[in-house]
Amino acid sequence: MSNKKPNRQVICEVLMEHAAKDKDIVVLCSDSRGSASLTPFAEAYPEQFVEVGIAEQDLVGIAAGLASCGKKAYAASPASFVSTRSYEQAKVDCAYSNTNVKLIGISGGISYGALGMSHHSAQDIAAMAAIPNMRVYLPSDRFQTAKLVSALLEDRKPAYIRVSRNPSEDIYSEENCPFTMDRAAVIETEFTGGQAVQRAVSSDAFAFGAKYDAAIVACGEMAAPAKSAAAILASKGIRALVLDMYCVKPLDTEAVIAAAGASELVVTAEEHSPFGGLGSMVSQVVGANCPRRVVNLSLPDAPVITGTDKEAFAYYGLTGEGIADTIMGLQGGR
């Protein structure tokens, strides 16, 4: 059965679990408790919930003020708005002031589909990552989201977390979800017995000794298509190693260098503009440490086509088949 639980709901569940014992946890929304799946939190812990209305600048400013008083503030708002309307507050009140604010960008990327560019956040990785002292995370599925939010509750540094609106395809499981804070997850694929067998391990526990035809570095909603692409490629005799780079900033540079060094080609996949995001960061690291050809698969430098996010992904080749086809084409052009 396919997953029906969106990552935003998982965030609420983890926060509710901890808020029962930790009264310093405070959740803030900008008229977004429903779309953020945070209504259960507001109902269960009304004294730990703040509704500011449609006022994203106030949302972040108030969150920073509460954090300055010792609270653990989680401010949720559509990614398209919290990464633009409240950018100065994110920069000054959160990052520069080093306050314990976790900004949750819900319905990230092109989750809002046909609502168009006004509601899309194809620039948020670049914008948020450019702020000193602001970390950027894009968890890939519900299991990794739960691990990430639990880990973030243990520190007091600012961060931006982007999640999709719809349920994300399961990559991991309750029993097998390798997670080390700020280290990528590595997915290795072997084709045996007529089928692709995949295993996942945290990059700090993976031995990068083998050679690969390609390394695929993906984040957020693109991690599942990257995993699927690796399985397709394995059936064609092409070995592809996947890095699930949920930690876009700080980037797991050690894993990028190791994966690129073991591969002939590096491909990045992201639900973002082609400028300033994961592809740009990976290209910088690879170019400086182990020069290889790096190809960035992303959204275009233009308003995306009208349709659902899945329809747009298919149109731009951001699917398992699309990524695999791109890599096979590049392999043929060597």
N, C-alpha and C positions, 0 to 999 in steps of 0.2 A: 504494500500500500504506500502511495506517495505521501510525502510529508504535507500536513495541512496546518502546521503551526508556524506562523511568521516569527522572524527573529525578534521583532519588537515585543511580541507577547512573552518570549523567553526572558527578555530584559525585565519586564514587569514581574515575572515569577521569581527571578533571582533577587530582585530588590525587595519584594514582599517577604521572602524567606529571611533575609537578613534584617529587615526593618523591624521584625517582631522583637528582636533583642537589642538592636542598635538604634536608639532614638535620635541619633545624630544624622541618620539618613533622611534627606529631604528631596522630594521630587517636585519639579516645577514644570508647568505646561503653558503654552500660549494658545489657549482655546483648542488644544490638540490632544486632550486626554483620550478621546475616542480613537482617533487615527493612530495614536501612539500605543494603543492597547493598555493604557495606564488607568482606566476607570476603576478596575478592581483595587489598585493601590489607593486611589483617592477615597474609595468607599471604606476600605479597611483601616486606613491610617490618615484620617482627615487632618489631624494636627501635624502631620509630616508632609502635607501636600499644599502647594501654592499654585493658584490659578491666576495668571496675570492678564489673560485676555490676549487679543491679537496685538501684541506689543513685544516683538522679539528683542529689541534693545533693552527694554525693561527686564525681560526674562533673564538675560545673561547678566545684567548689572545686579539684579536682586540675588541671583544665584551666587555671584562673586561676594556680595555683602554677607550672605549667610555663611559662606565658606570661611570668610574672614573671622567669623564668630565661632568657628570650630565645627560647623556642619559639613556633611558630605553631600554636596549638591549635585543632583542629576537633572539637567534641564533639557527637555525634549520638545522638538519643534521640527516641522518639515525641513529637510536638508537644504532645499532651495532657498529658504528664508533665513535660517539660523547661520548659514555660511555667507550671507550677503548683507542682509539688513542689520545684523548685529556684529558685523566684522570688527568694528573698532572696539566694541566691548570685549569680544573674544581676545583681541590682541592686547588691550591695555588692562582690563579688569581681571582677565583670567591668566593669560600667559605672562605678561610683564609683571603682574602682581603675584604670580605663582600661587594662585588660589586653587583649592581643591574642588574644581568644577569639572564635571564630565558633561560635555555637550553631546546630546544624542540627536543625530540628524536622521529623522525617520523618512521613509519613502524616498530614499536617495537615488541618485542617478536619474534614469528615465522611468522610474516606477509609476509616475502619474500618467504615462502614456500620452493619450490624445489631448491632455490639457496643455501640452506643448512647452515651449522654452521657458515661459514664465514660471512653470512649476518643476522644471528639470534642474538638476544640480550636476552638471557635467564639468564644473570648474572647482568643486569644493576640495578635492584632494590637493590641487595646486595651491589654492588660496590658503587653506589651513596649514599645510605643510610648510609654507613660506614664513609662518609666524614662529619666531624663536620660542622655544620652550612649550610648543603645542604639539602633542603627539597625535597621530592619525591612525585609526584602526578601521578595517573593513572585514569583519568576521564573515566567513563563507557559509556556515550553516547553523542550525539551532544548537548543536552540541558545542561547537566552538564558541558561539556567542555566550553560552552559559559559563564556559570556562573563562572567557575574557572578562565578563562583567564581575565575576567573583574575584578575579585577580585585581581588577581596578579598584575594588572596594578596600583592598589592602594597602593602597598607596594614597598619597595626598597631592599628587601632581595633576595639572590640567590635561585634558584629552578630548579629542573629537572622535566620535564613533558613528559611522554611517551604516545604516541597515536598509534593506529593501522594504517595500510595502507588502509584497506578496510572500507566501511561504517559499523558502529557498530549498532547493533539492538537497537531500541528505548526502553528505560526502563521508561523514564519519558515523559513529554509532555511540550509544551510551557506554558500551564496553571498550570501544577503541576510538578515542579522540585524543591523539597526542597533542600536548600543549605545554609549551614553555614560553613564558612571557618574553615578547620581543624576539622570538625565534620562529622562523617559518616552519610550516609542516611540509615534509617531503613525501611525495607519492610516487612510488616506483612501480612499474608495470612489467610483467613478464607474460609472454604468450605461451601457454602450455596446455596440452590436452585439448586443443581446439578452442580455448577461451583465454581471455585476458584475466590475469590474476594480479590484483593490486594490493599493495600494503602501504600504510602510512606510518611515519615516524617523525618526531621532532628533529629539526636539522642539527641540533647539538648532540644527537645520538645516532646520526646517520654517517656511514662511511662512504665518502665520495670517491671510491676507488675505481669503479667501472667506467666505461666510455659510453657516451650516448650520441645519437644523431642530432638530438635537439633538447634544449631545456626550455620548458614553458613556465614563465613566471606570471602568476595571476593573482587577483585579489577580489574579495567580495563575491558578487554574483558570477564572476567569470571563472572562479575556481572549479565549479562543477563542469562547465563545458571543457575546461582544460583537462580535467581528469578523464572525461569522455573521449576527448581527442587522443589522449595517450593510449587508450584502449583500442581505438580505431587504428592508430598508427602501428601498434604492436601486431595487429592482425595482418599488417602489410609488411612486416619485417623491419619496421622503423622503431628504434628505441627512443622514447621521449621521457625525460624526467620532469615531474611537475613540482614547482615550489608554490605552495599556497601562502602567499605573502600577505597575511591578514594585517601584519604590522608594517604598514607602508612607511610610517615614520615613528620610531627609528627603524629604518630599513635593515633587514638582516643581511648586511653586506658580506659577512663570511660565507653565508649560504649561496649568495649570488656569485661570488668569485669562484667558489668551489664548483658549483653547477656549470658555470660558463667554462671553466677550465677543463671540465670533463666532457664538454659538448662541442659540436662543430658549429652549432647555430643556437641563438637565443631568441625566443619569441615571447613578447609580453602581451597580456590580454587584460583589458580594463574597461569598465563602464564609465568612461571619462573622455574629456577632450584629448586630442593627441599632444597637447602641450602641458608640461609641468607636472604630469602625474606619474604613475608607476613606471611607464615606459621611459620617460625622461630620466628618472632616478636610476633605473637599472642601466640605461645607456651610459650614464656618467661613471658608474662603478665599473662596468665592464671595460669601457674605453680606457680608464685610468689604470686598470690592474691586469686585465687579460684580454686584450683586443679580440673581439669576435664580431661577426655580423649580428646586429640586433634589429629585429623587426617588431614594430609596435602595432598591435591590433587594438583599435579603440573606436569610439564614436567619431564622427567626422567633425571638422571645423565648420559646422553649419547646423542650423536647426534640424533635428532628426525628422524622419518621415512620420506622418500621422499614423498612429496605431498603438497597440499594446507594447509593453517593453519586449515581450517575447517575439512579436512580429518585427520589431526594430532590430533585435539581436540577429534574427535570421536574415534580414535584409542586408545587414552590414557584415555578415560572416562571423558573428560572435556566438557561434554554437560549436558543439563538439565536432560536427561535420565540417563546418566552415574553417575552424582552426586547423583541423587535420588536413583539409584540402590545401590550405595556404602552405603548411609545412611540406606536404608532398610536392607542391609546385616549386618551392624553394629548393628542395632536395634535388629535383630534376634540373634545376638551373645552376647547380654547383659547377 
